[in-house]
Amino acid sequence: MAGLDMTMPPNSRQVILTINSGSSSLKIGFFDGETELLSGAAEGIGPTGGRLHFVDGGGQVIAKEQDSFTSQEEALSRVIEVSRGHVKGTPIAVGHRIVHGGPELQEHQPITPAVLAKLAAAEHFAPLHLPQALRLIRQTQQAFPEARQIACFDTAFHRNMPEASRRLPLPVGFDLRGVRRYGFHGLSYESLVHRLGRGLPERAILAHLGSGSSLCALRNRTSIDTTMGMTPTGGIIMGTRSGDLDPGVLLFLLRAEKLSIDDLEELLNHRAGLAGLSGGKSDMQQLLALRTAGDPRADLAVTAYCNSIRKAVGAYAALLGGVDLLVFTGGIGAHSQEIRSLVCAELGFLGLSGDGEKVKALPAEEEFQIARICGRWV
């Protein structure tokens, strides 16, 4: 895709482009205000496989391809190339989902050279995410030099958590160097707060369940605690991430197993969680099918996953003094009735059941939220 012309026809709309990159996927959206013009996704980015699909604002499929994208940058080039025939106007703003901004960047803001420098300095807080985000920012700066580039931080939603939730139980010097709880999935949670509007009660628990999973406790629409900590590896069990572990386990792996830092990072982020419990499988649909067929390892993985979510719900109900609404979102949370029922199976004492009035399932709308944020700046 080198040298691809990614310019579009002159503006006929106030087009905003949103970019939401994952470890092996890239989701994009084109918006005019809060009207979605087109959305697309490239999945399975890597040496083999790969899928690309686009739908228009009405949900009509306009393109579907099988291809192989070896990088996020190549996938983005192809996404923009396909979109040129369906979106009139060059973006006036490009909104980037940024997983982690470190201690100095916790507000949505335009991307300046100073912001880029701070992001580069914060790479060690999210080594799996920030280098990729920086490459996509530079690519879109080159592709759309007149567009305003906006950083939309997943940590911003949690920036006003109480000190007792934000601080980790370590000497204050570590906190001053940025070792603290940040929280993530903030754009997903922001979109739920926006969507629920006046229907969001005083005490709510939001559960974003996907390959990465977390929960958030809300009081009066504000995050007061969340399961993820300094990085997206912490919290409840996830697809390939461990979630919270006894720190002694990490010391054991370093001392007794002689794992290097890189080996430990790879284990905790890519071979743990559901994959570690099941023998390598992290896809929830596959695990549920295997569980139904009697596979004990799949049953263990699903049970442990749901238990970790249920324990977090119980803890947050205690923190809030009760719960008025539990909202499931994310790929698993919004689409798996079975997981929602398993999670809520023992939560009747809180008035929560899989099909009750106090439980909702809503799709994550991170791209819409990024577009809203960009709209404030343009």
N, C-alpha and C positions, 0 to 999 in steps of 0.2 A: 504494500500500500504506500510505499515511499513516493513522495511527490504528488499525492492525490490532491486535486483541487477541491477544497471543502467549502468554497464560497457558495452562497445561495443568491437567488434573485433579490433585487432591492426590496426594502421593507414595505409590506402592505399590512402588517400586523405588528403588535408589540410582542414579538416572539421571545419566550424564555425557554432555554434549554436546561434540563436538569440531568445530572450525571450521578448515578449511584452504583459504585463499583464494589463487588465482592471478591472473594478469593479466586473464584473461577467463573464469575458472571459479571455482566454489565447491564444495568437497567437505565434506560433513558426516557425522557419525556419532552415533548414540545407543547408549550402552553401559550395561550393568549389570555393574560390575566389568570383567572382560575378555570378557564375553559381548556380542557385537554384536546389538543389537535391530533396528537399521535403519540403512541407509546411503543416501546420495543425493548427487546432483551436479547443479549447474546449469552448463551449458557454453554457450559462444558469447555470453557476457554483452556487451551493446553495443547500438547503435541498431537492428540488424536481427538476425533469426534468434533462436537461443536454444533450448536443450533442457533438460528437467528429467526425471530418472528416479530412482526409488527401488526398492530391493530390501530384503527383510526379512533377518533373520539367517541364514536358510536359502538365500538367493540367489534367492528368488522375487520376480519383478517385481510391485510393488504399485501403482506409478503411473508413467506416462510421458506427458509433455506436450511440445508445441511451444509456445513462448512467446517473448516478447521482454522481456528484463530490461536496463534501461538502466544499472543500477548493481549493485554487490555487495550493497548494503543492500536493494534491492528483491528481489533473488534470495533473500537470507536470509529476508526476511519470508515469501516464498512457500514456501520450504523448510519453515519452522517451521509454517506454516499447514497444509500437506499432512501433516506428521508428527503433528499433533494427534490424528488419527483412528487412529493406529497405535502410539503410544507412551503408556503410562500412567505418569503421574508427571511433575512438574516437575523439570528438572535441578537437582541440588545443586551441580554444578560445570560450568563452561564452559571448555574448554581451547582456546587460540588458538595456532595456528602463527605465530610471529613470525620473519621471515626474518633480521632483523638487530637487535641491541640496542645496537650501538655498543660502545665500550670499557668502559662501566660496567655493562652487563647481559649477562652471559654464563653465568648459571645459571637453570634453570627456577625460577619463583617465582610466588607470588600477585601479582595486580595491585593495587597500592595507588596513591593519588594521587601518591606520590613516584616510583613506577615509570612511571606515565603521563607525568609531567613529563620523566623521563629519555628515554623513547621519543620524545617530541615534540622534544627537543633533539638526538636522533640522526637525525632525518629525512634529513639530507644524506648519511648513509651508505647509505641505500637509498630514494631519492626515489620509486621506482616501487612500493615495497611498504609502507613504514611508514605513510604517510598513510591508506592504505586499511585497514590493520590497526587503526589507532586509531579509525577510524569504526565498524568492526565491533565493537570492544570496547565503545564507548559505546552502540551499539545493543543489545547483549546485556545490558549493565548495566541498561538501562532495561527490557528485556523480562523479565529474570529477576533482580530486585533482591536476592533472598535467596540466589542462587547464588554460589559462590566462583569468581571469574574467575582463571584461571591462564595465565601467559605461558610458552609452550614454545618455546625459542629454537633455531633451526637451527644456530646457531654453538656451542651448548653442548658438543656432542660433541667439538669440536676445541680446547676451551679449554686443555687441558694439553699441547698440542703442544710439542716441544722448542723452545728459543729460536732455534736455527738455522733452524727451519722457520717459526716465527711472525714473526720479524723480517724486514723488507724492507731491502735494501741502501741505506739512506738515513741521514743523520745522526740521532742518538738523539732529538733534539728532536721530530722528526716522529712517532716511535714513541710518545713521551709524550703526543702529541695524538691518538693512536688510529690513526695510519697504519701498519697492520700486516696480516698475513694472518690472517683469521678463519676462513675455511672455511664451507661451507654444506651443505645436504642432510643435516644432522646427525640429524634425526628419522628419516629413511629409514635411515641407517647404524645408528642405535641399534636400530631395529626388527630389522635383520638380525642384529646381535650377539645380541639377545634370542632370536630365532628359532633361530639356529644353536646357541646354547648351548654344550654341551661339544663339539659337532662343529666348532667354529671353531678352526683350528690356530693355531700361533704367528705365522706369517707369512701375511697375507691381503691381497688387494687387492679393494676394493669399487668397482663402477662403477655409478653412478646415471645412466642415460641416458634423457633425455626431451627436451622442448623446451629445458629447462635441463639441462646435463650436467656431471658432475664425477666424479673418482676420488679414492679415499682409501686410504692405506697404513696397515695395522694391524699392530702388534706386540703380542702378548699382549692382544688385544681393545681396544687403545688407539690412537687416531689419532696417527700421528707425522708425517704430511704429507698435504696435499690440494691438488688442482689449482686450485680457486677461491681468490681472494686476499682483498683488502679488501672487494670487492663480488662479487655473483654474475655479473658481466660477464667476469671473468677465467677463465683455465684453457684447457680444450680448446674446439674449435669447437662451437657450439650451434645451435639452430634459427634464431634471429634475432640472437644475440649473438656478438660477434667472438671471444671468448676472448682469450688473450694476444697482444699485438702489440708489435713493436719500438716503444719510446717515441718514436723519431724519426718514425714514421708519424703519431703524434698531433701532434707539432710541425709537421710538413709540412701537415697538414690545417688547423691553426690559422693558420699563416703564409701558405702559398701559396694554399690554397683559401679562406681567409678565413671558415672556418666559425665560427659563434658557439658558445659552450659548450653551449647547448641543442641546436643542430644536431648537434654532435659526439655528445652523449649519445643523441640520437634515432638517429643512424647506427649507433653501436656496439651499441645495445640492440634495435633494431627492423629494421634493414636489412642487417645483417652476417651472419656465420655461413653456415649452409646457404642462407639466402635470398640473401645477397650472391653466393655462388658459383654458384647455380643460375639466377639471373635472377628471383628473387622467391618461390620455392617453399621452404617450410620443413618441410612435412609429410613424414615419412620414408616412409610407405607410398606416397605419391604419387611421391616421388623414386625409390624402388626400382622401381616400375612403369615410370617413364619411362626409367630406366637399362636395364632389360631390353629396352625398345623401341628402344634405341640412341641416346637423347638424350645428347649429349656433356657438356652442362652438368650434368645430373643425375648422370652418372657422375663428373664432377670433384667435385661436392659430397659424394657418398657416399664416394668414395675418400679425399678430404681428411679427412673426419670420422673414418673408421676409422683412418687413419694417425695422427691426433692422439691417439686413444685408445690405439693400439698403442704409440706412443712413450711415453705416460705409464705404461703397464704395464711397459715395459722399464726406465724410470727407477726405478720403485718396486721392481721386482725387484732392481735394483742397490743401492738404499737399504736394502732388507731383507736382502740377502745371499741371495736366492732367494725363491720364492713357493710356498706350499703349497696355496693356494686362490684362485681368481678368481671373484667373484660378480657377476653382472649383475642389475640391478634397474631400476626406472623403466619408463615406458611402452614405450620402445624396447628397453631392455636385457632386460626380462623376456619380451617378446612377439615379438621379431624374431630368429629363428634365423639368418636371412641375415646380419644385422649381426654377430651373435656369431661366425659362421663367418669373415666377412671380417676381423674384428679378430684372431682367433686364427690366421689363415692362416699367418703367419710367426712364430708364437710356439712352435713345436714344440721349439725348443732349451731352453725353460723347462718343457717337459712339459705345455704348455697346448694343448688342441684343443677345437673347438666342442662336441664330444660326449664329452670325456674326463672322468675322475673328478675332476680338479682344477678343473673349471669347472662352476658352477651358475648357474641362472637362477631367481630368486625374485621374487615381486611385492613392491612397496613397501607397507608397512603403517604409514604415517605416522599415520593416525587411531587405530589400535590403540595406537601408542606414546604419542600424546597422552593417550589414556584412561588408560594405565598411569601416566603422570606425574601426572595429576590425582588418581588413586587414592592416591598417596602423601600428598596434602594433605587428603584428605577422609575 
